[in-house]
C-alpha cells in the first residue's frame, strides 16, 4: 500500500522524508526547480514501496499509508497523483 502526503505538509515542506526514501518517490526535492513554487511535497504511488521510513521522519505527521489516511484528507490521494501527471 503506497503512502500519501496530506494537509499538514502544506507550508512546511520539511524534506527529511525525501532524504530517507530509498526509491526517490517523494517530490519535489529541494534540488528540483519547482520546490519553491509548490506548497507541499507529494509521493509517487507508482514508485512507493511501502517501507514507511518517511512516516517516522515527518515532523508534522503528514504521511499516511493510503488505507489509513483520515477521511478529512482523502482528497490528497488525488492531489498527490495529479502532481505526477503534470510534472
VMD Tcl script that builds the backbone (N, CA, C; Angstrom):
set m [mol new atoms 261]
animate dup $m
set s [atomselect $m all]
$s set {name element resname resid chain x y z} {
  {N N UNK 1 A 0.849 -1.185 0.000}
  {CA C UNK 1 A 0.000 0.000 0.000}
  {C C UNK 1 A 0.887 1.238 0.000}
  {N N UNK 2 A 0.820 2.045 -1.045}
  {CA C UNK 2 A 1.620 3.272 -1.085}
  {C C UNK 2 A 1.204 4.250 0.013}
  {N N UNK 3 A 2.055 5.217 0.229}
  {CA C UNK 3 A 1.786 6.255 1.218}
  {C C UNK 3 A 1.321 7.529 0.522}
  {N N UNK 4 A 0.765 8.440 1.304}
  {CA C UNK 4 A 0.230 9.694 0.795}
  {C C UNK 4 A 0.617 10.815 1.745}
  {N N UNK 5 A 0.969 11.960 1.185}
  {CA C UNK 5 A 1.251 13.151 1.994}
  {C C UNK 5 A -0.015 13.989 2.016}
  {N N UNK 6 A -0.391 14.460 3.210}
  {CA C UNK 6 A -1.648 15.179 3.383}
  {C C UNK 6 A -1.422 16.618 3.868}
  {N N UNK 7 A -2.491 17.256 4.257}
  {CA C UNK 7 A -2.548 18.679 4.575}
  {C C UNK 7 A -1.481 19.213 5.539}
  {N N UNK 8 A -1.079 18.472 6.566}
  {CA C UNK 8 A -0.075 19.052 7.473}
  {C C UNK 8 A 1.235 19.453 6.798}
  {N N UNK 9 A 1.493 18.949 5.605}
  {CA C UNK 9 A 2.713 19.306 4.867}
  {C C UNK 9 A 2.626 20.704 4.262}
  {N N UNK 10 A 1.412 21.187 4.029}
  {CA C UNK 10 A 1.248 22.487 3.384}
  {C C UNK 10 A 1.919 23.562 4.221}
  {N N UNK 11 A 2.822 24.274 3.566}
  {CA C UNK 11 A 3.545 25.349 4.231}
  {C C UNK 11 A 4.743 24.891 5.036}
  {N N UNK 12 A 4.944 23.596 5.152}
  {CA C UNK 12 A 6.066 23.081 5.933}
  {C C UNK 12 A 7.176 22.544 5.031}
  {N N UNK 13 A 6.838 21.628 4.173}
  {CA C UNK 13 A 7.780 21.008 3.237}
  {C C UNK 13 A 9.126 20.651 3.866}
  {N N UNK 14 A 9.109 20.044 5.022}
  {CA C UNK 14 A 10.345 19.530 5.601}
  {C C UNK 14 A 10.794 18.375 4.707}
  {N N UNK 15 A 11.968 18.474 4.176}
  {CA C UNK 15 A 12.425 17.478 3.212}
  {C C UNK 15 A 13.125 16.283 3.852}
  {N N UNK 16 A 12.978 16.101 5.148}
  {CA C UNK 16 A 13.597 14.950 5.817}
  {C C UNK 16 A 13.085 13.642 5.219}
  {N N UNK 17 A 11.829 13.611 4.815}
  {CA C UNK 17 A 11.254 12.404 4.220}
  {C C UNK 17 A 11.924 12.077 2.887}
  {N N UNK 18 A 12.281 13.098 2.141}
  {CA C UNK 18 A 12.939 12.903 0.852}
  {C C UNK 18 A 14.261 12.173 1.055}
  {N N UNK 19 A 14.990 12.581 2.069}
  {CA C UNK 19 A 16.325 12.026 2.321}
  {C C UNK 19 A 16.294 10.542 2.675}
  {N N UNK 20 A 15.222 10.071 3.298}
  {CA C UNK 20 A 15.186 8.667 3.728}
  {C C UNK 20 A 14.489 7.738 2.744}
  {N N UNK 21 A 13.853 8.282 1.733}
  {CA C UNK 21 A 13.135 7.440 0.770}
  {C C UNK 21 A 14.125 6.678 -0.103}
  {N N UNK 22 A 14.132 5.344 -0.013}
  {CA C UNK 22 A 15.117 4.564 -0.763}
  {C C UNK 22 A 14.844 4.478 -2.265}
  {N N UNK 23 A 13.653 4.878 -2.698}
  {CA C UNK 23 A 13.312 4.771 -4.121}
  {C C UNK 23 A 13.017 6.131 -4.762}
  {N N UNK 24 A 13.327 7.194 -4.062}
  {CA C UNK 24 A 13.141 8.557 -4.579}
  {C C UNK 24 A 11.719 8.794 -5.076}
  {N N UNK 25 A 10.746 8.438 -4.233}
  {CA C UNK 25 A 9.335 8.575 -4.605}
  {C C UNK 25 A 8.723 9.903 -4.168}
  {N N UNK 26 A 9.454 10.715 -3.392}
  {CA C UNK 26 A 8.901 11.951 -2.855}
  {C C UNK 26 A 9.487 13.143 -3.612}
  {N N UNK 27 A 8.562 13.992 -4.099}
  {CA C UNK 27 A 8.968 15.153 -4.896}
  {C C UNK 27 A 8.074 16.341 -4.592}
  {N N UNK 28 A 8.503 17.533 -4.902}
  {CA C UNK 28 A 9.809 17.858 -5.441}
  {C C UNK 28 A 10.871 17.845 -4.349}
  {N N UNK 29 A 12.070 17.543 -4.747}
  {CA C UNK 29 A 13.196 17.634 -3.816}
  {C C UNK 29 A 13.653 19.087 -3.786}
  {N N UNK 30 A 14.464 19.422 -2.816}
  {CA C UNK 30 A 14.960 20.801 -2.717}
  {C C UNK 30 A 15.790 21.198 -3.939}
  {N N UNK 31 A 16.316 20.220 -4.643}
  {CA C UNK 31 A 17.124 20.489 -5.832}
  {C C UNK 31 A 16.283 20.704 -7.091}
  {N N UNK 32 A 15.012 20.334 -7.038}
  {CA C UNK 32 A 14.166 20.465 -8.215}
  {C C UNK 32 A 13.657 21.897 -8.365}
  {N N UNK 33 A 13.503 22.300 -9.598}
  {CA C UNK 33 A 13.137 23.671 -9.926}
  {C C UNK 33 A 11.830 24.130 -9.285}
  {N N UNK 34 A 10.850 23.243 -9.158}
  {CA C UNK 34 A 9.542 23.664 -8.640}
  {C C UNK 34 A 9.403 23.574 -7.123}
  {N N UNK 35 A 10.475 23.258 -6.403}
  {CA C UNK 35 A 10.380 23.105 -4.946}
  {C C UNK 35 A 9.773 24.347 -4.284}
  {N N UNK 36 A 10.244 25.522 -4.654}
  {CA C UNK 36 A 9.763 26.751 -4.013}
  {C C UNK 36 A 8.353 27.133 -4.441}
  {N N UNK 37 A 7.907 26.675 -5.582}
  {CA C UNK 37 A 6.606 27.095 -6.091}
  {C C UNK 37 A 5.436 26.200 -5.674}
  {N N UNK 38 A 5.712 25.004 -5.163}
  {CA C UNK 38 A 4.614 24.146 -4.701}
  {C C UNK 38 A 4.470 24.275 -3.197}
  {N N UNK 39 A 3.250 24.073 -2.708}
  {CA C UNK 39 A 3.025 24.287 -1.282}
  {C C UNK 39 A 3.251 23.051 -0.425}
  {N N UNK 40 A 3.433 21.884 -1.059}
  {CA C UNK 40 A 3.639 20.665 -0.289}
  {C C UNK 40 A 4.410 19.645 -1.122}
  {N N UNK 41 A 4.876 18.598 -0.467}
  {CA C UNK 41 A 5.554 17.504 -1.145}
  {C C UNK 41 A 4.520 16.447 -1.544}
  {N N UNK 42 A 4.912 15.542 -2.433}
  {CA C UNK 42 A 4.000 14.520 -2.940}
  {C C UNK 42 A 4.729 13.184 -3.050}
  {N N UNK 43 A 3.983 12.105 -2.900}
  {CA C UNK 43 A 4.541 10.763 -3.049}
  {C C UNK 43 A 3.992 10.131 -4.316}
  {N N UNK 44 A 4.904 9.627 -5.127}
  {CA C UNK 44 A 4.533 8.926 -6.358}
  {C C UNK 44 A 4.113 7.505 -5.987}
  {N N UNK 45 A 2.828 7.234 -6.062}
  {CA C UNK 45 A 2.311 5.924 -5.635}
  {C C UNK 45 A 2.851 4.782 -6.490}
  {N N UNK 46 A 3.296 5.077 -7.717}
  {CA C UNK 46 A 3.852 4.037 -8.579}
  {C C UNK 46 A 5.277 3.658 -8.176}
  {N N UNK 47 A 5.945 4.525 -7.459}
  {CA C UNK 47 A 7.311 4.249 -7.009}
  {C C UNK 47 A 7.377 3.812 -5.546}
  {N N UNK 48 A 6.436 4.241 -4.736}
  {CA C UNK 48 A 6.445 3.960 -3.291}
  {C C UNK 48 A 6.430 2.453 -3.040}
  {N N UNK 49 A 7.339 1.994 -2.193}
  {CA C UNK 49 A 7.423 0.565 -1.883}
  {C C UNK 49 A 6.873 0.240 -0.492}
  {N N UNK 50 A 6.213 1.208 0.138}
  {CA C UNK 50 A 5.552 0.996 1.421}
  {C C UNK 50 A 6.532 0.633 2.534}
  {N N UNK 51 A 7.714 1.224 2.510}
  {CA C UNK 51 A 8.691 0.918 3.567}
  {C C UNK 51 A 8.374 1.658 4.858}
  {N N UNK 52 A 7.689 2.797 4.763}
  {CA C UNK 52 A 7.292 3.553 5.939}
  {C C UNK 52 A 8.372 4.429 6.550}
  {N N UNK 53 A 9.546 4.474 5.969}
  {CA C UNK 53 A 10.622 5.296 6.529}
  {C C UNK 53 A 10.242 6.773 6.582}
  {N N UNK 54 A 9.513 7.229 5.602}
  {CA C UNK 54 A 9.119 8.637 5.546}
  {C C UNK 54 A 8.180 9.022 6.687}
  {N N UNK 55 A 7.354 8.097 7.116}
  {CA C UNK 55 A 6.379 8.378 8.172}
  {C C UNK 55 A 7.086 8.816 9.450}
  {N N UNK 56 A 8.119 8.100 9.830}
  {CA C UNK 56 A 8.848 8.419 11.061}
  {C C UNK 56 A 9.648 9.708 10.949}
  {N N UNK 57 A 10.032 10.102 9.751}
  {CA C UNK 57 A 10.833 11.310 9.549}
  {C C UNK 57 A 10.016 12.592 9.500}
  {N N UNK 58 A 8.741 12.479 9.216}
  {CA C UNK 58 A 7.912 13.674 9.038}
  {C C UNK 58 A 7.604 14.332 10.379}
  {N N UNK 59 A 8.109 15.561 10.605}
  {CA C UNK 59 A 7.898 16.214 11.904}
  {C C UNK 59 A 6.473 16.724 12.119}
  {N N UNK 60 A 5.670 16.799 11.050}
  {CA C UNK 60 A 4.300 17.296 11.187}
  {C C UNK 60 A 3.257 16.196 11.005}
  {N N UNK 61 A 3.707 14.955 10.948}
  {CA C UNK 61 A 2.823 13.795 10.835}
  {C C UNK 61 A 1.847 13.929 9.666}
  {N N UNK 62 A 2.414 14.207 8.483}
  {CA C UNK 62 A 1.600 14.414 7.292}
  {C C UNK 62 A 1.545 13.206 6.367}
  {N N UNK 63 A 2.267 12.135 6.697}
  {CA C UNK 63 A 2.369 10.997 5.788}
  {C C UNK 63 A 1.656 9.781 6.369}
  {N N UNK 64 A 0.816 9.176 5.531}
  {CA C UNK 64 A -0.001 8.045 5.959}
  {C C UNK 64 A 0.000 6.953 4.897}
  {N N UNK 65 A -0.097 5.681 5.308}
  {CA C UNK 65 A -0.415 4.652 4.317}
  {C C UNK 65 A -1.782 5.032 3.727}
  {N N UNK 66 A -1.974 4.814 2.441}
  {CA C UNK 66 A -3.220 5.238 1.808}
  {C C UNK 66 A -4.458 4.694 2.512}
  {N N UNK 67 A -4.398 3.475 3.011}
  {CA C UNK 67 A -5.577 2.898 3.662}
  {C C UNK 67 A -5.795 3.406 5.083}
  {N N UNK 68 A -4.883 4.247 5.596}
  {CA C UNK 68 A -5.038 4.833 6.922}
  {C C UNK 68 A -5.179 6.352 6.870}
  {N N UNK 69 A -5.286 6.901 5.672}
  {CA C UNK 69 A -5.435 8.339 5.504}
  {C C UNK 69 A -6.769 8.777 6.107}
  {N N UNK 70 A -6.750 9.756 7.024}
  {CA C UNK 70 A -8.016 10.206 7.617}
  {C C UNK 70 A -9.014 10.664 6.553}
  {N N UNK 71 A -10.266 10.398 6.803}
  {CA C UNK 71 A -11.335 10.734 5.862}
  {C C UNK 71 A -11.279 12.197 5.424}
  {N N UNK 72 A -10.980 13.093 6.360}
  {CA C UNK 72 A -10.960 14.524 6.039}
  {C C UNK 72 A -9.863 14.894 5.044}
  {N N UNK 73 A -8.896 14.002 4.807}
  {CA C UNK 73 A -7.788 14.285 3.894}
  {C C UNK 73 A -7.776 13.354 2.679}
  {N N UNK 74 A -8.879 12.702 2.384}
  {CA C UNK 74 A -8.947 11.797 1.239}
  {C C UNK 74 A -8.633 12.491 -0.079}
  {N N UNK 75 A -8.924 13.775 -0.176}
  {CA C UNK 75 A -8.663 14.498 -1.424}
  {C C UNK 75 A -7.171 14.539 -1.761}
  {N N UNK 76 A -6.319 14.288 -0.785}
  {CA C UNK 76 A -4.880 14.319 -1.031}
  {C C UNK 76 A -4.386 13.095 -1.809}
  {N N UNK 77 A -5.182 12.051 -1.885}
  {CA C UNK 77 A -4.838 10.926 -2.758}
  {C C UNK 77 A -4.787 11.414 -4.203}
  {N N UNK 78 A -5.813 12.135 -4.612}
  {CA C UNK 78 A -5.856 12.676 -5.972}
  {C C UNK 78 A -4.819 13.770 -6.170}
  {N N UNK 79 A -4.622 14.566 -5.146}
  {CA C UNK 79 A -3.661 15.671 -5.254}
  {C C UNK 79 A -2.233 15.141 -5.443}
  {N N UNK 80 A -1.862 14.097 -4.711}
  {CA C UNK 80 A -0.548 13.505 -4.882}
  {C C UNK 80 A -0.404 12.924 -6.288}
  {N N UNK 81 A -1.421 12.219 -6.745}
  {CA C UNK 81 A -1.376 11.605 -8.080}
  {C C UNK 81 A -1.306 12.672 -9.164}
  {N N UNK 82 A -2.067 13.741 -9.026}
  {CA C UNK 82 A -2.109 14.801 -10.030}
  {C C UNK 82 A -0.748 15.474 -10.197}
  {N N UNK 83 A 0.002 15.604 -9.121}
  {CA C UNK 83 A 1.312 16.239 -9.213}
  {C C UNK 83 A 2.190 15.505 -10.230}
  {N N UNK 84 A 2.139 14.191 -10.221}
  {CA C UNK 84 A 2.987 13.406 -11.106}
  {C C UNK 84 A 2.465 13.347 -12.536}
  {N N UNK 85 A 1.203 13.660 -12.745}
  {CA C UNK 85 A 0.663 13.745 -14.098}
  {C C UNK 85 A 1.139 15.019 -14.794}
  {N N UNK 86 A 1.408 16.052 -13.999}
  {CA C UNK 86 A 1.783 17.355 -14.564}
  {C C UNK 86 A 3.262 17.666 -14.451}
  {N N UNK 87 A 4.032 16.772 -13.895}
  {CA C UNK 87 A 5.464 17.076 -13.736}
  {C C UNK 87 A 6.304 16.364 -14.757}
}
mol reanalyze $m
mol bondsrecalc $m
mol representation Tube
mol addrep $m
